[in-house]
């Protein structure tokens, strides 16, 4: 599909910036054309430039771009967020924003925007990382119909993020990073993807398509990939096919047969050259600690530290190991002087050449510390170059880890992320080879997803997380790969091969089962002369005919080596012939040789013969056939014959010496040229050792900040919780928090007066408990509050007679969500006691007023009625409730609210003197006599006025009628 077409899905990938393995394996498992858009959101330090685009571009053929401003999503493209920004998406367009918008949860922020914009087309992937960022985001994606994939926490370098996400139970799959790619492809309808079955079935007489492809690569590169994991190879082949626009296997086979360049490109894909400086920085710190301990334990027994970095790719890992070792040597300089010799190998000559250059992008400044940059690198133009002292300690070579002879007597083997690509049997053999190559107590450094497998008894795990092992004591035995070392077509034995020295103990090789038929055919071709079959070292495997005339056992220890058994006159010639026949795999014949054996009594046993040596087959591992063809003319002068034999032997030795010298001169010239080239390449390579530490430093700084913030928040929350508990305990109020289902969430201990609870009762329903209330309607009141959301308040009494104020309120969250109820119980015993005291006091006051049987009225300072005696009520023909609170009662047949009376009462208030007056009745022809007296409370805070009303007698009334002036 075109990049301009809308993507089939939009895949958001969140994780730690340091989880490089997870990102690499995921993208290595994807084909170049998926129809999807990928958005990578690692945790980055906002103060440093990110290297994620450069790192991911090594893992995928899709374009990798860093987001700038606003840009549309593109299918078959990887978009990477830059440091110091948040990211959102709307209408298929990515928008950068301020980091503060995401609140340090960049992944959650983007996942929520992705879910809202893409809905069912959204895919959220949570990979290795610290914290819980992404957990809330996948909830939004799942809620709106998207898919969720999570890296298996057991395979993640930092399991916190995937564990948090997996705990939600929303994942469609929880798998290792390499398998997440295949799972993602299964969720989407994309063009047909190649599978292993298509390559493993059918084909021509020469084998299946996969076998044909691997044979073409082997014939081109000399390397055999048959024991790599076929699933990995199939994905690599599928990437190349999609990149070439080829849909069927037959078409791609034709392209391979016609194009050596495509074979080379596929070989480059098979090698998966992905690496960086100090990959997994913590792993290198742990390695440094283990190496320090190793050096301190062995400083008295060795002067050179030998290291093998297998599958070194472009050299970053080898230089990282060298830097760590040089730092250690500097730290231990006072204790021991040590040389470092590092062998870094890879099967790809292209990356080996790059490694020798020692030149790397300036971007390594973001992953290599400034101290290491200054000490181990020098800036040349726009590149960093590793300094000469580091380059000189690392020797790069094209070498197959499992098909070439291993290095030996090693103190450290570093092989990271090679074993994950090969089959189980080859993994076991490679681990056995490492055991053979290491010294006892030597260290083995593997990738985070690798282990020593079934060879646990041979190694002790020093750090299981970062896969650092120590070889145990004991004999390792021979390498387990047998003849694999010489399996590649056209290869010769190792340059260090030589014939065994005299006295060396040898083990006679086993005779092949089909040797006899092949031998008979060869002897017939040579007219069946006396002959022996030997291996490349001269050990006799088979004897035919009467060879006693040419071979004899020397005195002393029994030898089975043909070079020790032939006469001295033939020894040099035979060694030369065997050496040449074994090396060049062709027949070598020397004619006119003299075989003279010396005895104690005679020297006339001289015979002239032709010596022929030829390989039985072209393979370098096959034995050699030596034939002795005797000539039938006699020798009359034994002394001359002996001299001739010695002369021929000397000529052969001289010729061999010249050949060896010529080869040595050529090798020396070639070595000088290669050393000069290697020196330049090594110097250039040392400047590129700083490619992947920026994200790890960024992550560490950000995590430190987040951790500090979390500690402050935790302290604040703990303090607030303590304050709340102390407040509740001090208030003495019993509080019970219930959920919507009336289960108990939390309570304070004073609530025990209402319900007997213990801390273990949290989570149980309230209906399970006996509520200690008279006329209990608590559950009914709670249900009513939940239904109406109206608070409820009532005075309640317990079975033992205590009075409480009961309040029931809805429990509201910050977003105004009703999440249960709060029941508060406050003691009102004191209030009730005061209430009863007041009632009793009022009763006593009324009794005191009623005792004299006089009409009495008690007023306050505002002339409002407080209470009245029963006699007054009878006199006024009214009742008590009508009097209370009235101003100078005006009711019944008497009008007391007279201006004159009011004036007189005010005078009483001012002067404190009692007063008496007459008030005419409203309906009766008589008057009332009123006496007022001021009453002050004991504390002096309140004043009352006591009025006494008496009916005037007839004499008085008549006197008043006769003398109106007296009345006034």
Steps between C-alpha positions, in 0.01 A plus 500: 500500500605858446639699795233759418220252565359501854666230713307183573587542867690750713731327747619690808805345666594617849791398716834598646759665277752247631301193396687473170471121479122518512476759224757321284338158520155643436600690186727220377192278498298734276492486121584821311140545387231468766256773403523633856642818652721466807547764771783436748480678839805421715569677830761757396704761684358835386846659518670267249454418137352154440679224307194282461452574125860396428471184710167392349617564145744211545217264587250570223496595134201728561582872515555624855421869554506724805178696540522877449204730555189345347521229237260240361528132582661300218454132431816285513681771697639522854436833676712576809414765760784748570617564858327763711156482334160343540320353200137480392318403182189645340347418160800284413755777569761492775540814710788579733418684822648623823631222723300642791176409319573131552589539867805271459275226359577542131389148407163522678441843347563378145314169542188686613520737203568205267196312629276803452626566146545150355264298721492142361815555290713589803758255638687566826821310576664526844864389517775488758516800732473630855187643657141452381480740204273347234267314739228766487549550128431137410171524690389776263617304195320185609185689596471649150557172314879501446752225562760470777828304491744476791856373521538200730632643832718190545698587185503878551810673634279720724175313573319778692311658206392176328407347837281799586333488158452122510336519842200677342405181316434698181784365284424311181838330540796503740803374306877551463592796281602283204159328496303824538574586137345177373201548729452856373504380140235240581267777619508686169401411149822569313646362178598134510795432732750228432508211747738218573270240346520664157878484504524149645275318253520434132801616309713321242727199510766715666282545809236727649501874421652576840777246445566646157521854641737392778716313251525809280605709799754239605653484153522878496613576855637167623270509804239240586170627651319165507515481878363849557138526611296456186233742617761777516635414155150494353430849636825627349415342163150646515645848564721472193215368286270783602780750447549369146127491431501120447201301624593137421797293614582373151546856375731582785707186435545612140613840623755341733638278225535797266617765747803444727428845644165377634671199659741737671212722615314198641819390676522846656140463621575157646788635709269756676768755580345695785718630784590810699748628754457373856180324408320448833719738699420328828618169354839654423521639852435152640756355255755754623444389859543132407813573295652693791446200724642267233811711450563525873473121535735427206745790508786271610466246219455695177631808322260511203122510508358322195147585387286376213203711386303272270253640244641850557312664208630856447723487807317705762480213746868407458610857565261522797669194655843650426408829671373317808823298517722806462308676776554197721871486418533867595322438829720196578820647359667506840442130553573337169612578145279329246477492122170470316453294186148504351393292200183634339347284228202494268406305188413816306815656348315826434429570867847378599647758267280767658612389844865530404444860392411597855298799381153573633241774479515796738168378638690259723554801726146438623570143612865518610584704807701821450783352708531199272468715190789715610717211607442238231387696192622783285283720281593501132269712290143390560597161640649356817791261465616252760847586625798292394560339840153341486514413130836330539361266763214372279564272200204467262470197273246330279426180687207265552426432865393141440668408169857621563749388766441688826743715690640337812628587847249784524413696811176645365262406218233753408230372267183704532187435295640234266356193671143630468523462121633142479335166571509322834759241394736761361451708815613204707805445279600867508476509881717188509749670270510804731570268792789348305637845412486642854753448771370351825321782685478700174191720447222458244288809416171426316196702394210561735281243321768230482639242739738204511201267456561138591870561575420623851757272664784663308424858608410688816257792464654819642212727397183338370337824385791611280609143415859501621642151569828356628647182353545235764821312563574178317592386152278640230577230245523549126267740321167328428480606136720224358607560138282807460811715513601393147153459357498797266596427144856577400633566852838377615603378843581763759825682441633364827470138386821294499609143521520363855836511672692194598389349824156657493225261604243443226163335476442289193196630315211269434505336159202600288263214419522554122878533488572150368301528171652839423846372580465199270402722210797729560748210522374346182554830328863494616560132414478408868846608623573498875307784658385655826212735579575788738322807623629852464733457798659179368323256731464160331139395447531203266781289351492311171767272358849436617615831636765353731768586247419869545356529847625372833431575866776710652647397835346634818136599541270351237414753230214482253618793295627439150762776528666314786486164321655585163878504448675828563577529129126510419378700799540852363358403162201327658427793731519742209272283284241448774500870586455606140235236420302588811517873436426501127285182489684357203739216418868562580765259361876493564698270267839340538514503877739268681375308801817396690465333840812470714569179694775403733687281243419627159403806302393341173123507557442796268201509266388760248130576487234751405299650788142613430255673738143588404175574685226240482241776454507876456384576854771629730386261773549188288816281544796476263626198306878444493634249244857370465574405133832313487728534195655178362855612420766419753743731671864390478644772715308511826715785617417699182132410540508616854666823397241546226220446752651749736547747218138462390383535857706817536359634174145429618570662836651801324203527267262470792697764686481733203128443470451565869721810484313632197169439669627669813617802302162526329317452828723757666436755227130427511499519880682834494248635252209363701648636822533843347143483377382359829684772688319768304169320530546441872583863560187608315281244677590617849313828448158339469461332836228738630177426319234381748551642849294820464167325543626310803640813664177681416294223650709488816472876552128500432441202726701666775283810467180297493617296797576816698158641413333176600685501831376854570145402402515190718625705795225758446238232475628326813499830689150584377381154598651544848339842533162360398525209744600730786222745411239226503631352823510843668150591389366186663254456217434149381518485117414206277580500123279267295502415130199507271440137592518592872828317551730643765800691361635685799395608849614675814490318828233722670253347253518193724218654709278443197655185340759270655778490233861382476760582229441157349138592422593730211327380185206336677142625452349707781193275505715224656531696825265577789428875517470612864210746462148516642239518227775410248435636149866565402508280187170648380633854551824416313311359201282812494810725494648300210174529308422868567857628559351712780687502834322352800533614863333361810545460876532134591538307823698181554382202699697618804326841497767720338381775266677573168453726200496280187593659165494309169648672191580375147872438430597721204827468306688793350320445169160510681451126480294335778712220640318397820396674819661642814333426836603734785405443863549790749421475868238755623478376859599843636243678284232261618600554864476878458166462328363300792641753746326781313170317497533430871585863571196619307282257689635623833448863397143434403443316830651790695272749322194289564573453874381843638173485302569856388463616139866533401659583162874472423634729224848533349687826445313548172166467679429164339309245703714220633249312713191563714338343801186300470317762704586764240385277217177446684462873560568584136297207378780375269765216482881490540605446135320814397695708754858393424684749281219757486566866577283609794226257424187649347245226510179398670302765689806696612722723292847505656674672215423847624731796451482588869590150608785490253627832631483377859681177414776686318539712814541182700769386258683833537459555875463149628218613728172297514187665359129450536223627275142440420380385167131517413356178379393471144159355571462509879431796716800446717870570487818295540782593728842428345823488696832464313830391648844464337666156529874447414656157435773376735775559247369846424474435126123496467218714631135401537190690625242344722148646472232424754139579401231526766136601463419821695245458786173694504610754763800589306309517181243730654769720644660515163173584336446783758845639461618459143812702569620238743476242227727688273 
